[in-house]
């Protein structure tokens, strides 16, 4: 008799998928968004709960790649590379436009974006 947890189909929060051509659905998980921005330099904010020495860290670097549970960035100034866990990622800031995996934006949202730019 098998032991351990029983796994079922993952639950995807509503609003995270977009219907693309040919019926394929693109999921807007953070790693996909980071992959769309590969090569861009950003500031990455992390927190490490339970760590008394450094519970928050800020990294600046170029996105090399991103996986489901990690991101690899490189510091353009020093060449140092970081393998960072997504579980600790709070947010990312870019000084340029963020590429986002979408096919089309409703006219109302497009108009609001043009006003704020």
Beta strands, then each sheet from edge to edge (+ up, - down):
strand 1: 17-19
strand 2: 25-27
strand 3: 41-47
strand 4: 56-66
strand 5: 70-74
strand 6: 81-85
strand 7: 89-94
sheet 1: 1+ 2-
sheet 2: 6+ 5- 4+ 3- 7+
end
